[in-house]
């Protein structure tokens, strides 16, 4: 019984060590989707945000002054007004 236990233990240890060796030889690298691109606003499409993600807004985009904190739409929906701290 003791021999069976020891041989089973040896087989388990050998199978674990070979898996570990295979995992060490296969390395992978985790990076942000933007890769080595710097943070930038691209008006025509994909914008890289500070955490390395890429966003592509949908719909119509309107450029406003820096730091808008208030937004209101006129009753007829033709004008938008923003209040800015910049």
TIMI-2910 file (N, C-alpha, C, CB; in pm, 1 decimal, decimal comma, always signed):
<rs>
+----------+----------+----------+----------+----------+----------+----------+----------+----------+----------+----------+----------+------+
!      n_x !      n_y !      n_z !     ca_x !     ca_y !     ca_z !      c_x !      c_y !      c_z !     cb_x !     cb_y !     cb_z ! resn !
+----------+----------+----------+----------+----------+----------+----------+----------+----------+----------+----------+----------+------+
!    +82,7 !   -118,9 !     +0,0 !     +0,0 !     +0,0 !     +0,0 !    +87,2 !   +125,4 !     +0,0 !    -94,2 !     -0,2 !   +120,9 !  Unk !
!   +194,0 !   +122,7 !    +78,2 !   +283,7 !   +236,9 !    +85,5 !   +352,1 !   +261,1 !    -48,5 !   +388,0 !   +215,8 !   +195,0 !  Unk !
!   +387,6 !   +154,4 !   -118,2 !   +451,9 !   +166,5 !   -249,2 !   +355,4 !   +227,4 !   -351,3 !   +501,4 !    +28,6 !   -298,0 !  Unk !
!   +230,5 !   +182,8 !   -348,0 !   +129,4 !   +237,1 !   -438,0 !   +110,4 !   +387,5 !   -414,2 !     -4,1 !   +162,7 !   -419,6 !  Unk !
!   +102,9 !   +426,3 !   -289,4 !    +86,5 !   +567,6 !   -253,9 !   +204,5 !   +650,4 !   -303,1 !    +71,0 !   +583,3 !   -102,0 !  Unk !
!   +326,8 !   +600,7 !   -281,9 !   +446,4 !   +673,7 !   -324,8 !   +454,8 !   +683,3 !   -477,0 !   +572,3 !   +606,1 !   -270,0 !  Unk !
!   +422,4 !   +575,0 !   -546,0 !   +428,9 !   +579,6 !   -692,8 !   +322,1 !   +674,1 !   -749,3 !   +411,0 !   +437,7 !   -752,1 !  Unk !
!   +203,0 !   +674,3 !   -688,5 !    +98,0 !   +766,9 !   -731,3 !   +140,1 !   +911,5 !   -706,4 !    -34,0 !   +736,5 !   -658,0 !  Unk !
!   +198,3 !   +937,2 !   -592,9 !   +246,0 !  +1071,0 !   -560,8 !   +353,8 !  +1116,0 !   -658,8 !   +299,7 !  +1075,3 !   -417,9 !  Unk !
!   +444,5 !  +1025,8 !   -694,9 !   +550,5 !  +1059,1 !   -791,4 !   +490,9 !  +1092,5 !   -928,1 !   +650,6 !   +942,1 !   -804,5 !  Unk !
!   +392,2 !  +1015,4 !   -971,3 !   +328,4 !  +1043,4 !  -1100,1 !   +259,0 !  +1180,3 !  -1100,0 !   +226,9 !   +933,1 !  -1133,6 !  Unk !
!   +193,7 !  +1211,4 !   -992,0 !   +126,4 !  +1341,7 !   -982,2 !   +228,0 !  +1454,8 !   -987,4 !    +43,6 !  +1350,8 !   -852,2 !  Unk !
!   +336,3 !  +1440,2 !   -912,6 !   +439,1 !  +1544,2 !   -911,6 !   +504,8 !  +1559,6 !  -1047,7 !   +544,4 !  +1513,1 !   -806,9 !  Unk !
!   +529,8 !  +1449,5 !  -1116,4 !   +589,7 !  +1457,2 !  -1249,9 !   +495,5 !  +1524,5 !  -1349,2 !   +626,7 !  +1317,3 !  -1299,8 !  Unk !
!   +366,9 !  +1493,0 !  -1342,3 !   +272,7 !  +1556,0 !  -1435,0 !   +260,1 !  +1705,5 !  -1407,5 !   +135,0 !  +1489,0 !  -1425,1 !  Unk !
!   +267,8 !  +1743,8 !  -1281,5 !   +262,2 !  +1886,7 !  -1247,4 !   +386,3 !  +1959,1 !  -1295,5 !   +246,3 !  +1905,8 !  -1096,3 !  Unk !
!   +500,3 !  +1897,8 !  -1282,5 !   +624,1 !  +1965,2 !  -1321,5 !   +631,7 !  +1982,3 !  -1473,0 !   +745,8 !  +1886,6 !  -1271,0 !  Unk !
!   +579,5 !  +1889,0 !  -1551,9 !   +582,9 !  +1905,8 !  -1696,8 !   +486,1 !  +2014,5 !  -1741,3 !   +549,6 !  +1773,9 !  -1766,6 !  Unk !
!   +370,2 !  +2025,8 !  -1675,3 !   +278,4 !  +2134,3 !  -1708,2 !   +340,6 !  +2269,1 !  -1676,3 !   +146,6 !  +2117,8 !  -1632,6 !  Unk !
!   +407,8 !  +2276,8 !  -1564,9 !   +470,0 !  +2402,8 !  -1523,8 !   +577,2 !  +2444,1 !  -1624,4 !   +531,0 !  +2389,9 !  -1382,4 !  Unk !
!   +651,4 !  +2347,8 !  -1675,1 !   +754,9 !  +2378,2 !  -1773,6 !   +692,8 !  +2431,0 !  -1902,3 !   +839,7 !  +2253,6 !  -1802,8 !  Unk !
!   +582,6 !  +2371,5 !  -1945,3 !   +515,1 !  +2419,3 !  -2065,7 !   +461,8 !  +2560,3 !  -2045,7 !   +400,9 !  +2324,9 !  -2104,3 !  Unk !
!   +406,6 !  +2589,3 !  -1928,7 !   +353,0 !  +2722,4 !  -1902,2 !   +463,2 !  +2827,2 !  -1898,9 !   +276,6 !  +2723,4 !  -1770,7 !  Unk !
!   +577,5 !  +2790,3 !  -1848,0 !   +688,5 !  +2885,8 !  -1843,7 !   +738,5 !  +2918,6 !  -1982,7 !   +802,6 !  +2831,2 !  -1759,3 !  Unk !
!   +736,3 !  +2823,0 !  -2073,7 !   +786,4 !  +2848,2 !  -2208,3 !   +686,7 !  +2929,4 !  -2291,2 !   +817,4 !  +2716,1 !  -2278,3 !  Unk !
!   +558,7 !  +2928,5 !  -2253,3 !   +457,8 !  +3005,1 !  -2324,4 !   +426,6 !  +3129,8 !  -2243,0 !   +329,4 !  +2920,5 !  -2349,4 !  Unk !
!   +481,9 !  +3241,8 !  -2285,4 !   +459,3 !  +3366,7 !  -2213,6 !   +365,7 !  +3454,8 !  -2293,9 !   +592,3 !  +3439,7 !  -2186,0 !  Unk !
!   +286,0 !  +3534,6 !  -2223,6 !   +198,8 !  +3629,3 !  -2289,7 !   +210,6 !  +3763,4 !  -2220,7 !    +53,1 !  +3580,0 !  -2289,8 !  Unk !
!   +181,3 !  +3866,8 !  -2295,0 !   +195,3 !  +4003,2 !  -2246,5 !    +59,6 !  +4071,3 !  -2251,7 !   +299,9 !  +4081,8 !  -2329,7 !  Unk !
!    +20,9 !  +4132,5 !  -2140,7 !   -107,1 !  +4201,7 !  -2133,2 !    -82,8 !  +4352,2 !  -2146,4 !   -181,0 !  +4168,4 !  -1999,7 !  Unk !
!   -146,9 !  +4414,4 !  -2244,6 !   -133,3 !  +4558,4 !  -2264,7 !   -271,2 !  +4619,7 !  -2286,3 !    -40,1 !  +4589,1 !  -2385,1 !  Unk !
!   -276,6 !  +4749,7 !  -2277,0 !   -400,7 !  +4822,6 !  -2304,7 !   -428,3 !  +4815,6 !  -2454,6 !   -391,5 !  +4971,8 !  -2256,0 !  Unk !
!   -553,9 !  +4827,6 !  -2494,8 !   -587,1 !  +4819,6 !  -2637,1 !   -515,9 !  +4923,0 !  -2724,5 !   -734,3 !  +4835,1 !  -2653,9 !  Unk !
!   -482,9 !  +5039,4 !  -2668,0 !   -416,7 !  +5143,5 !  -2747,0 !   -269,5 !  +5111,6 !  -2771,8 !   -428,9 !  +5277,9 !  -2677,0 !  Unk !
!   -216,0 !  +5013,9 !  -2700,2 !    -75,0 !  +4977,9 !  -2718,7 !    +15,3 !  +5090,6 !  -2674,0 !    -46,6 !  +4942,9 !  -2864,8 !  Unk !
!   +103,5 !  +5136,4 !  -2762,6 !   +198,0 !  +5241,7 !  -2726,6 !   +152,9 !  +5380,8 !  -2772,5 !   +333,4 !  +5210,5 !  -2785,7 !  Unk !
!    +25,9 !  +5395,2 !  -2809,5 !    -26,1 !  +5526,2 !  -2850,6 !    -47,1 !  +5615,0 !  -2728,3 !   -159,1 !  +5510,5 !  -2929,3 !  Unk !
!    -19,3 !  +5742,2 !  -2744,6 !    -40,1 !  +5838,6 !  -2637,0 !   -186,0 !  +5883,8 !  -2634,4 !    +53,8 !  +5960,0 !  -2653,7 !  Unk !
!   -228,4 !  +5938,4 !  -2520,5 !   -363,0 !  +5992,8 !  -2508,2 !   -380,0 !  +6106,2 !  -2608,6 !   -390,3 !  +6042,2 !  -2363,4 !  Unk !
!   -488,2 !  +6097,7 !  -2686,6 !   -511,8 !  +6199,0 !  -2789,2 !   -659,0 !  +6200,2 !  -2827,4 !   -424,0 !  +6173,1 !  -2913,6 !  Unk !
!   -708,1 !  +6318,2 !  -2861,6 !   -845,0 !  +6332,1 !  -2911,0 !   -837,5 !  +6342,7 !  -3062,1 !   -917,6 !  +6457,1 !  -2848,3 !  Unk !
!   -901,9 !  +6251,5 !  -3130,7 !   -907,3 !  +6253,8 !  -3277,2 !  -1051,1 !  +6284,2 !  -3316,4 !   -858,1 !  +6117,2 !  -3340,1 !  Unk !
!  -1072,3 !  +6399,5 !  -3374,6 !  -1207,0 !  +6444,6 !  -3408,5 !  -1273,4 !  +6354,2 !  -3512,7 !  -1202,4 !  +6587,8 !  -3459,8 !  Unk !
!  -1194,7 !  +6284,2 !  -3592,3 !  -1250,4 !  +6202,1 !  -3699,7 !  -1284,1 !  +6058,9 !  -3657,8 !  -1154,2 !  +6198,1 !  -3813,6 !  Unk !
!  -1255,6 !  +6021,6 !  -3532,1 !  -1288,1 !  +5883,9 !  -3495,3 !  -1235,1 !  +5841,3 !  -3360,3 !  -1236,1 !  +5791,9 !  -3598,0 !  Unk !
!  -1148,6 !  +5742,2 !  -3360,5 !  -1101,9 !  +5677,6 !  -3237,8 !  -1017,9 !  +5771,9 !  -3151,7 !  -1020,9 !  +5553,4 !  -3272,0 !  Unk !
!  -1058,0 !  +5786,8 !  -3025,1 !   -985,8 !  +5869,3 !  -2928,7 !   -924,4 !  +5779,2 !  -2823,3 !  -1079,2 !  +5974,6 !  -2863,6 !  Unk !
!   -799,6 !  +5803,5 !  -2788,6 !   -731,0 !  +5725,8 !  -2685,3 !   -746,2 !  +5800,7 !  -2553,6 !   -579,1 !  +5702,8 !  -2720,7 !  Unk !
!   -807,4 !  +5735,9 !  -2454,3 !   -827,0 !  +5798,8 !  -2324,0 !   -712,4 !  +5759,1 !  -2230,1 !   -964,6 !  +5758,3 !  -2263,3 !  Unk !
!   -694,6 !  +5829,0 !  -2116,5 !   -576,0 !  +5809,5 !  -2032,5 !   -548,5 !  +5666,7 !  -1983,8 !   -587,9 !  +5896,0 !  -1915,6 !  Unk !
!   -651,8 !  +5581,9 !  -1971,6 !   -625,9 !  +5446,3 !  -1924,6 !   -588,3 !  +5350,3 !  -2036,6 !   -746,2 !  +5394,1 !  -1852,6 !  Unk !
!   -568,0 !  +5402,0 !  -2158,7 !   -523,9 !  +5318,8 !  -2270,4 !   -636,7 !  +5258,4 !  -2351,2 !   -437,8 !  +5210,1 !  -2219,9 !  Unk !
!   -758,9 !  +5289,3 !  -2317,5 !   -873,0 !  +5239,4 !  -2393,8 !   -898,3 !  +5330,7 !  -2513,0 !   -999,4 !  +5229,8 !  -2304,7 !  Unk !
!   -966,3 !  +5276,1 !  -2612,2 !   -999,6 !  +5352,5 !  -2732,6 !  -1151,2 !  +5365,7 !  -2738,0 !   -943,5 !  +5283,5 !  -2862,9 !  Unk !
!  -1199,1 !  +5489,2 !  -2756,6 !  -1343,0 !  +5511,1 !  -2768,3 !  -1373,7 !  +5574,2 !  -2903,1 !  -1395,2 !  +5600,3 !  -2653,1 !  Unk !
!  -1487,7 !  +5541,0 !  -2956,8 !  -1535,7 !  +5599,9 !  -3081,8 !  -1680,2 !  +5642,1 !  -3059,8 !  -1523,2 !  +5499,0 !  -3202,5 !  Unk !
!  -1700,6 !  +5768,6 !  -3022,0 !  -1836,5 !  +5816,4 !  -2994,6 !  -1925,4 !  +5807,9 !  -3118,2 !  -1832,7 !  +5960,2 !  -2943,8 !  Unk !
!  -2052,5 !  +5787,2 !  -3093,7 !  -2149,1 !  +5786,1 !  -3203,7 !  -2230,5 !  +5914,4 !  -3200,0 !  -2242,2 !  +5661,9 !  -3195,4 !  Unk !
!  -2293,0 !  +5944,8 !  -3308,2 !  -2375,6 !  +6065,2 !  -3314,9 !  -2294,1 !  +6188,0 !  -3351,2 !  -2446,0 !  +6087,8 !  -3182,6 !  Unk !
!  -2359,7 !  +6303,5 !  -3341,4 !  -2296,4 !  +6430,9 !  -3376,2 !  -2217,0 !  +6482,9 !  -3257,8 !  -2401,9 !  +6535,1 !  -3420,3 !  Unk !
!  -2093,7 !  +6525,4 !  -3282,9 !  -2008,5 !  +6579,6 !  -3177,8 !  -1994,6 !  +6730,3 !  -3195,1 !  -1869,8 !  +6511,8 !  -3179,2 !  Unk !
!  -2002,1 !  +6800,7 !  -3083,0 !  -1988,4 !  +6946,1 !  -3083,8 !  -1876,6 !  +6982,7 !  -2987,7 !  -2122,5 !  +7017,0 !  -3044,4 !  Unk !
!  -1777,9 !  +7058,6 !  -3034,8 !  -1667,1 !  +7102,0 !  -2951,2 !  -1710,1 !  +7223,2 !  -2869,3 !  -1542,6 !  +7134,9 !  -3037,2 !  Unk !
!  -1684,1 !  +7219,0 !  -2738,3 !  -1719,1 !  +7329,8 !  -2649,3 !  -1593,1 !  +7379,0 !  -2580,4 !  -1825,9 !  +7286,7 !  -2544,6 !  Unk !
!  -1607,2 !  +7490,4 !  -2507,1 !  -1493,8 !  +7545,7 !  -2433,0 !  -1452,1 !  +7448,2 !  -2322,0 !  -1529,8 !  +7685,2 !  -2373,0 !  Unk !
!  -1332,2 !  +7468,3 !  -2263,5 !  -1285,9 !  +7375,9 !  -2160,1 !  -1373,9 !  +7375,9 !  -2035,0 !  -1144,7 !  +7410,2 !  -2121,6 !  Unk !
!  -1384,9 !  +7262,9 !  -1972,5 !  -1452,8 !  +7242,7 !  -1844,1 !  -1600,2 !  +7281,5 !  -1842,7 !  -1382,5 !  +7320,0 !  -1739,2 !  Unk !
!  -1681,8 !  +7227,6 !  -1931,9 !  -1824,8 !  +7258,9 !  -1924,6 !  -1888,2 !  +7188,7 !  -1803,9 !  -1896,7 !  +7216,6 !  -2055,8 !  Unk !
!  -1969,6 !  +7259,4 !  -1729,8 !  -2036,5 !  +7196,7 !  -1615,8 !  -2187,0 !  +7217,7 !  -1618,9 !  -1980,2 !  +7250,9 !  -1486,2 !  Unk !
!  -2235,3 !  +7289,3 !  -1714,5 !  -2378,9 !  +7309,8 !  -1726,8 !  -2417,7 !  +7303,9 !  -1873,6 !  -2421,7 !  +7444,7 !  -1664,0 !  Unk !
!  -2536,6 !  +7250,3 !  -1900,5 !  -2582,6 !  +7237,9 !  -2038,4 !  -2733,9 !  +7252,8 !  -2039,3 !  -2539,0 !  +7101,5 !  -2101,4 !  Unk !
!  -2783,7 !  +7333,4 !  -2130,9 !  -2928,5 !  +7346,6 !  -2145,1 !  -2964,0 !  +7356,7 !  -2292,7 !  -2981,2 !  +7470,2 !  -2067,6 !  Unk !
!  -3080,7 !  +7307,6 !  -2323,6 !  -3130,3 !  +7304,4 !  -2460,8 !  -3248,7 !  +7400,2 !  -2470,7 !  -3171,2 !  +7159,1 !  -2503,4 !  Unk !
!  -3253,1 !  +7478,2 !  -2578,9 !  -3365,0 !  +7571,7 !  -2596,7 !  -3495,1 !  +7493,5 !  -2618,3 !  -3338,4 !  +7667,8 !  -2717,0 !  Unk !
!  -3609,1 !  +7555,9 !  -2589,9 !  -3737,6 !  +7485,0 !  -2603,6 !  -3763,3 !  +7429,0 !  -2743,4 !  -3849,9 !  +7577,6 !  -2567,1 !  Unk !
!  -3715,9 !  +7500,1 !  -2847,4 !  -3739,4 !  +7448,3 !  -2982,8 !  -3633,2 !  +7347,3 !  -3026,5 !  -3743,7 !  +7563,4 !  -3081,9 !  Unk !
!  -3529,7 !  +7327,6 !  -2942,8 !  -3427,6 !  +7226,0 !  -2970,0 !  -3322,4 !  +7266,8 !  -3071,4 !  -3493,1 !  +7102,6 !  -3017,1 !  Unk !
!  -3317,6 !  +7395,8 !  -3105,8 !  -3222,4 !  +7440,4 !  -3208,6 !  -3093,0 !  +7496,0 !  -3149,9 !  -3286,9 !  +7545,8 !  -3295,8 !  Unk !
!  -3091,5 !  +7528,0 !  -3019,2 !  -2973,7 !  +7589,9 !  -2958,8 !  -2938,7 !  +7518,9 !  -2828,7 !  -2997,6 !  +7740,5 !  -2933,5 !  Unk !
!  -2807,5 !  +7501,4 !  -2808,7 !  -2755,5 !  +7446,0 !  -2683,7 !  -2663,8 !  +7549,6 !  -2622,5 !  -2680,3 !  +7310,3 !  -2706,8 !  Unk !
!  -2676,4 !  +7571,6 !  -2490,7 !  -2590,4 !  +7666,1 !  -2420,4 !  -2516,7 !  +7590,9 !  -2310,8 !  -2672,6 !  +7785,1 !  -2361,4 !  Unk !
!  -2384,1 !  +7618,4 !  -2297,0 !  -2307,0 !  +7557,0 !  -2189,9 !  -2250,1 !  +7665,3 !  -2099,5 !  -2194,1 !  +7468,7 !  -2246,9 !  Unk !
!  -2234,5 !  +7630,8 !  -1973,6 !  -2165,0 !  +7719,3 !  -1879,5 !  -2029,6 !  +7654,4 !  -1852,8 !  -2248,0 !  +7741,3 !  -1744,4 !  Unk !
!  -1924,0 !  +7733,6 !  -1867,7 !  -1788,2 !  +7679,6 !  -1857,0 !  -1711,7 !  +7746,3 !  -1743,8 !  -1712,7 !  +7697,5 !  -1988,9 !  Unk !
!  -1621,7 !  +7669,8 !  -1683,4 !  -1536,8 !  +7728,6 !  -1579,5 !  -1405,3 !  +7777,0 !  -1637,6 !  -1510,5 !  +7627,5 !  -1468,1 !  Unk !
!  -1382,2 !  +7756,3 !  -1763,9 !  -1256,4 !  +7797,0 !  -1827,8 !  -1277,1 !  +7922,5 !  -1896,6 !  -1204,1 !  +7694,1 !  -1923,9 !  Unk !
+----------+----------+----------+----------+----------+----------+----------+----------+----------+----------+----------+----------+------+
</rs>
